[in-house]
């Protein structure tokens, strides 16, 4: 049984092996798109898009081919076709229309491989002329017609446009090739209707033109005024807005309008009544609307003033505190046929509170102060007509206070400086005048708080600062006020700077302290001093003091401190003033000089002792040299034996220097030999003996 099963299994595997065909390997080499009969054709042409592919493979069974056609770079395929290893497929577009214009490409997909063709632009020329159809061609104002625009031979989304003459009256898109709409006519005329459509940014030709006769609707609204279209303020005026009685049962509305004001939204043939004022003058319109048709009638109403709007005046202009002023309220014109001037009553109000009740003369008198400052207005009343004046703000002006004169920054002799003149209070404008020794120098008119009165001045002595004063005035009716004399610290620039060396430049000894005293002959403290040594760019020291001099100490000076020194001084006058240069040399200390002198004396004494000892030795040597006389050779050069008595010769040495002496060095001794007029052999013997030492 087991053997049978094994045999059957082997037979089945053999069958599968023999029946199964090996899978082929492949590569997509190219994909191309072709358009037939042409890329640009007339509408109605049958288009064919052919996708041609080349695929290389190893043989055997190939997987299924999938062809995708795309339009205008859309991601979704326009057409999909699956084939069994076919390298060319066609996509047909019968009876092409403008909708079919666009950019096409195709793609081949085989399992995980895909390749797209190049793009091809297709253009279909020509559009169908649309057709316009209306359900009726005669209507009355306010009635409508049904209009249909057709272009059913075209494909895709069409945007239809309906026109009344040259004016577009409706626009609508459709995917089914036609659009139906309702058009309403609001005025009597002959309407000329047409339509067209747009597709792919192309505009079709205009359709046929259909005329529609719109007949005028016989409705006539009327507007009337009672008692008249010319009335006087205070009169009661009735306004009637009506239509013909035959429209009484129709659905209509009546509106009374004045300018932008809707006086009565729905009158229903009723009247409108009011007590008029001058502001009611203008055009009134009666508007009737039936079935969206509107008819109007308009008339002007003129309302004469009973009296003119009152005018509020405050006199005099620019009232200062403490001065009287008058507020007047008056109307200039009156309707004399209705009222007299005396029938108008006036009221003056300050900050909403009446200051005169029923004052027939329309005047209010008061003295200006902070209590009278405020907002003033007035009204005039007669026959129940009340009119208000414009509001005016009254604020009493304040007399200028005694001015204050001050310096803006600082005062330096012989330099320009700024003087500021101001008053703590006072109404603008304020006239400031700078005076010196009671003589006016300059004037400045200040218009507001930030408009400072600044003057320029120069003084040569400190006392001249008090010569300046200023005057302030803001009212011609009040005397000017004068400030106190100007008072401010005056800075005298530093001058006549000198440098003093203590001790004197010729008395500086090493090891002692030297003081460099810098003195400013002229200058206002605080004064800043700086000390310099010639050859150095930076200051040795700087110091600011409240006096006119300062010192810089050089402690325990040595020879390296010798040199040339100078100083500078300056104050708020800014300018630096430099002293003359002072040079000193640091001398050696006295104790060093004593030691050097002592050492020199000791060395001199030692030299004398050595010299005396040396001389005594030299006398003995000379004697030994001259104890025998050398043999006389005579004229022939032969030695002649002469007997002479024994004589000793002694050389006399002179202590004075002689130019004929020649210095000789042997060891550390230096001796001088006197050149003598002795025979040559004797001199030679001397030098020989001297160099070899005594025998």
Number of C-alpha atoms within 10 A of each C-alpha: 5 6 7 8 10 10 10 11 11 10 12 11 11 11 11 10 11 9 9 9 10 11 12 12 13 15 13 16 10 14 21 20 21 20 19 13 12 14 15 16 20 16 19 16 17 15 22 16 21 19 24 20 22 14 15 11 12 11 11 11 15 16 15 13 17 19 26 19 23 20 21 13 12 10 8 11 15 14 13 14 13 14 13 11 14 15 15 16 15 16 19 14 14 12 14 21 24 23 18 21 19 16 15 23 24 29 22 28 16 18 10 5 10 15 15 20 19 12 17 18 14 19 20 21 15 15 21 18 18 24 18 23 18 18 10 14 13 15 18 19 22 20 17 17 17 13 20 20 24 22 22 14 15 24 16 15 16 23 19 26 19 26 18 19 14 10 9 13 14 14 15 14 15 14 13 15 20 22 21 16 14 11 16 16 20 18 18 15 14 15 19 14 24 25 29 25 30 16 17 14 7 12 13 18 15 17 21 15 17 17 16 19 17 22 18 15 18 11 18 15 20 19 19 20 19 13 12 12 15 14 21 20 22 20 15 14 21 16 20 18 25 22 21 12 10 9 13 12 7 10 9 17 17 24 20 25 17 17 10 6 9 12 15 16 12 15 18 15 17 13 16 15 13 12 14 21 21 18 11 16 18 13 13 22 21 25 24 25 17 17 14 14 18 20 19 18 17 18 14 15 19 19 21 20 20 26 26 18 21 24 18 22 19 19 12 12 11 15 20 23 18 15 13 14 20 14 19 20 26 22 19 10 13 16 15 10 8 12 14 13 15 9 12 24 19 26 24 26 18 19 13 12 12 14 17 16 12 15 15 17 14 23 19 17 13 12 16 21 17 13 9 16 16 16 15 24 26 28 23 26 19 18 13 9 16 16 17 19 20 13 15 15 12 18 18 22 22 20 20 23 19 20 23 19 23 21 17 13 11 15 24 22 18 14 11 14 18 17 22 19 24 25 20 10 13 19 20 18 16 23 18 28 22 27 17 17 12 11 12 14 15 14 17 17 17 17 14 11 15 7 13 15 20 21 21 12 17 15 17 12 13 15 10 16 21 14 15 23 26 30 23 28 26 24 20 7 8 11 10 19 16 20 20 15 17 17 16 14 12 18 20 20 23 26 18 14 24 21 24 20 20 16 14 11 16 13 14 23 20 21 15 14 15 24 17 20 19 25 22 27 12 13 21 20 20 15 22 22 29 22 23 18 19 13 9 8 8 11 13 13 13 16 13 17 12 11 14 21 20 22 21 19 13 13 13 12 18 19 14 9 16 17 15 14 21 22 28 23 31 24 20 18 19 11 12 16 18 22 20 13 16 18 14 16 18 21 16 14 14 11 9 10 11 11 11 12 12 12 12 12 12 12 12 12 12 12 12 12 12 12 15 12 11 14 14 10 12 16 14 12 17 18 14 14 18 16 13 12 13 10 12 12 12 9 8 7 8 10 12 12 9 9 7 7 6 9 10 12 14 14 10 8 11 8 6 6 9 12 8 11 13 11 10 13 10 9 6 6 10 11 16 13 15 15 12 11 8 9 8 10 9 16 14 12 12 17 12 12 15 17 12 9 9 14 8
